[in-house]
């Protein structure tokens, strides 16, 4: 198995990222290239990709945020003052490459970024039956006290849960 080396997501990667999304998600979860372009421009962005053979094979959309703050589906990465949470918005690996260690490499890289930035938490919304995967990565379901955040969470569908890990 090759050693994967994630790198920063940039605008030239958007066609490849879109191809990964379309291969991994139903239409309701595919977010537009325009949304990702705005996210890349956010000062809070710390998204990564893995490219191999000139093709994007995996990505992790992430940014610095606040505890228990949910990014709406199709929403921008909102910069916040005093971030305390690395928010993992979306991670996808091309179906033919699942199990090759790309997700592990992406998660390791963003967790190092979070530690370097002294962010004590990582949060995410688990969708499409991924809760057990995230639990194996150290995340646990975390109740959202704020009604607005619960409404944002509901936009991801009935099985969506907000999860949190202490870094």
Secondary structure, 3 states (H helix, E strand, C coil): CCCCCCEECCHHHHHHHHHHHHHHCCHHHCCCHHHHHHHHHCCCECCEEEEECCEEEEEEEEEEECCCCCCCCCCCCCCCCCCCEEEEEEEEECHHHCCCCHHHHHHHHHHHHHHHCCCCEEEEEECCCCHHHHHHCCCEECCCCCHHHHHHHHCCCCCCEEEEEEC
